[in-house]
Amino acid sequence: MQERDGAADNYVLGHTPWAIQRLLRLGQIYQPFTRRVFVEAGITAGMSVLDVGCGPGEVTLLAAELVGASGSVLGIDASADMLEVARTRAQTAGLEHVSFQAADLRTLVLDQQFDALIGRFILMHLPEPESVLRQLLLAVRPGGIVVFQEYDLSSFADAFYPPSSLWEQAWRLSTLTFQRAGGNLHAGMQLPSMFRAAGLPTPHMSFEASIGADPDWPGFEMRAADVRQFLPLIVQFGLATEEEIDIDTLEDRLREETVSNAGAARLPILVSAWTHTLS
């Protein structure tokens, strides 16, 4: 997750303390999915791992747990605010085998090769993800592991039941704003083409989503948080007014509408892809 710098120019979600807390909350929701994919891909004790677009360190710390003290993890991000949070979290956890570096992914040059390259919610923000991925692969040893996870935001037709104009509005506003700001709604489903364009073999793939129906499901909070995050751009693009959205009550209204109708809703689909570099 990046600052307004280089490859970060398309990162529109901000770096305020509130935005960072949103990312940490999101990381908690998706941690089980990411862990499963990392284990399936073969990330294990003793490996050196490069985490790109590391943000406040959710994925970095997960990788550090898997590789253990005999391994190492380097997190890369362009945002000083994000990296400050990530370093503090690593220090608090006593993880001496984790380090962080501020850098523009488009021009990143490292003096070592890693056993694995990982990233979550980063390629969807880049205008030329294939070019950036090709550059990053220079830091991966032959036969190394490559794992990326990205959203598929292309459709919300099956994201809530029963049909709901409120849920549809929340989805439409956040996804349309993200797209207009330069984000890629199809990044998850485009991972195979990105991998192939960067010179990688066709990846193994899977997809998962957080879904819930009970009042305590964190998806209500996250869907409202997404709209809140985009609110200035929503208004700027003329998609809706603050009065029409009523952001301070949106989470409660989404929860009430779903629970009172014995319904269910999900967050965006998380697409995972992993492969090995050519030996």
N, C-alpha and C positions, 0 to 999 in steps of 0.2 A: 504494500500500500504506500503510495508515494506522495511526495511534496510536489509543488509546481516547478518541476525541473526536468528537462530532457524528456525521457520516456514517460515522465509523470504528468506531462501536460494534459492528458486526458483523464486524470484521476479527479473526479468531480465530487467525491464524497467528503472531502474536508479532513482537517487534522485537529479540530478543536478537542478539548477534553471530553465533551459529550460524544463526539464522533468516535474517539478512541474507545470509550466505554461501550459503544454500540458494537464495535468490532470484537471486543473481548467477549461480549454476550453472544454474538454470532458464532465466535470460535467455540464456545462451550457447547452450543447446539450441534455443530458439525464435527466436533472432535471424534466421536465414535466412528463416523463414516471415514474420516481421514485416517484414523488409526488402522482400520481394517484394510484399506487400500495400501498403506505403507507396508504392513505386514505381508500382504499378498504379493506385493512387488519385490519383497526380499530385503527391505531395510532392516538391518539387525546390528547386533553388538559389534563394536570395533570399526564401523564405517565412518568415513568422512562425508558430510552432507552439506550441500549448498542450497539454502532456502532463499529464493528471490521474491522480492515484494513482501518482505516478512512482516511489515506493519508492527504491531505491538508484541509480536513474538509468539502467538498461539501455536502456529505450526512449527516454529523453531524449537520451542520447548518440548513439543510432542516428539519431534525427531530426536532431540537430545535424550529423552527418556528411553527411546528404542535403541540408540547406539551405545548408551552407557558411557561411563567415564573413560573407557578404552577407545572411544570414538571421538568425533568432533563435529560441531555444526557451526557454520558461518551464515548469519542472516544478513541479507542485503536490502537496503531501502534508501530512498532519497530523502525521507522526511526525518529531520532531527528530532521532532516531537515524538514520532512513533518510536524511533530508536532509543530515546531516553526511557520510555516506558518499558521497552523490551529488555534493555540492560538492567533496569531496576528489578524486573521480575526474575531474570536469570540469576542475579546476585542474591536476591531473597531466597531463591530455591537452592542456592549453593552449587550452581552448575558452572564449574570452572572450565568445562570443555565446550562452552558456548561463547561465541564472539559475534560482534556486529560491525558492519561497515556501511558508511553512507556512499552511495554511488548511483550513477545513471546507468540503467541496465543496457542501454543501447551501445555504450562505449566501455562497458565493464571489462577490465583485463585483470586477471588474477595470476599469481606466480605459482599456483599449485593446481593439481587436478584432483577432482573429488570422485568418490565412489557413487554418489547419487546427486541428482539435481531435482529439486522439488519446488512447487509453487501452488498457491491457492488464491483464486480471485485476483489474478494479475494480468493474464493475457487478454482478458475481456476489456481492459482499459487501454491497451496499446494499439496505435493506429497501424503498425506493421509487426504483428506478433511473430510471424514466421522469421523475419529478419532478426528480431531480438533473440528468438529461440536458437537460431543458427549460431549467433554470437555466443550465447551462453554455453552451448555444447562444446565449445573450445576448452571449457574448464572441467569437462567430464572425461574420465579415463575410458579407453576402449572397453566395451562390454558393461559400462556403468548403467545405473538405473535412472530413468527419467519419469517423474510422476507430476502430473498437473491435474488440478480440479477447477472447473469453471461452471458457472451457472448456464443453464438453458432458460432464457427468459422470453422465448419466442411466442409462447402461448400460455394463457391462463384459463383456457376453456374448462379444464377439469380440476382447477385449483380449489374449488369450494362447492359444497352442496348443502342445502338446495341452492338454486340460482339466487344471486344476491347483487343488487345494484350497488350496494355499499362496498362489498368486496371487489366488484368489477372496477369501481371508481378508484379504489386504493391501488389495485394492480396497474390499471391503465396509466394513472398519473405517474407512478414511480418508473415504470418501464419506458413509457414514451419520453419522459424527461431524460432518463439515462441515455436513450438512443439519440435524442436531439443534441445532447451534450457530447456525443462522440463515442459512447459505449457500444459494445457489440452484444446484441441480444442473443446471438447464435453461437457464442464462443464455445460453449460446452459441446455442441454437436459438431463443431468445426475442428475439434481437437485432432481427429485423424488426419485431416487435410493439412493442418498446421505442422503436425509431426512429419508427415511425408515431405512437405515443402522444405523442412529444415534438414532433411536427409536421414530421418529416423524410420525404422520399420513401422508398419501399421501397429497401433497399440492394442493392448487388452483394454476393455472398457466396461464400465458399470454406471448405474445411476441410482441415486437415493434421494429421498426428500423427508423433511420433518413434517409430520402430519399429526393433527390433534383434534379433539372434540371436547375435552374437559376444560373448565375455566382456568386451570393453572398452566395450560399449554403456553409456552413462551412465544409461539408464533403470532399471537395477537399483538404482543408488545413489539415484535420485530417488524411486522407489517406496518404498524403505525410509525415505528421509528424510521423505516425507509421513506415514508411519505414526508415525515418531519425533516429528514435529512435533505430531501429535494425541494422543500417548500419554497425557498427563495427562487429557484429556477422554475418551479411550476408557475409561480406568479409572473416571473419575468417573461416566460414563453407564452403567457396568456392562456394557460390550460385551465386554470381555476383561480378563484380568489381565496384568500385566507378565511373569509367568512363562510364560503361554500364548503371548505374542507373541515373547519372547526377542529383543528389538530389536537387540541387538549382533551377532546372527548372521543377521538377516533378509536383508540384502543378499546375503550369500554364498549363502544357501539359495535365494533367487530365481534367482541366476545359475546355480548348480549344477543346479537342476531344469530350467531352460530349456536350457542348453547340453548337458547329458547326454542330453536327449531330442530333440536336434536340433530344438528348438522355436523359437518367436518370441513376442515380447510387444511391446506398445506402451504409450506413455503416453496420458493423456487426449486426446481430440480437441480441437483448437484451432479454433474457428469465428471467421472474420473477416468483418466487414461494413463496407462503406464507401459513402458517398453524398455529395451536395453539399447544402448548405442552399439553401432557395429564394431566388431572386434578388429 
